[in-house]
């Protein structure tokens, strides 16, 4: 009984301070930002010029082992 009263008091303080749901909003903003960066990196890495650059780097790295 005392635990539940303490919990109700804690929730009342949170509602009064206006910070209820702040963590959820911060997680949502972080998730949207991460998705934006992932989309940007996908677009960058799947471009033709980047594929050519990565291919050249791999060819140079492997040719030094084969010689």
Helices and strands as residue ranges (DSSP letters): H 2-17, H 22-45, H 48-66
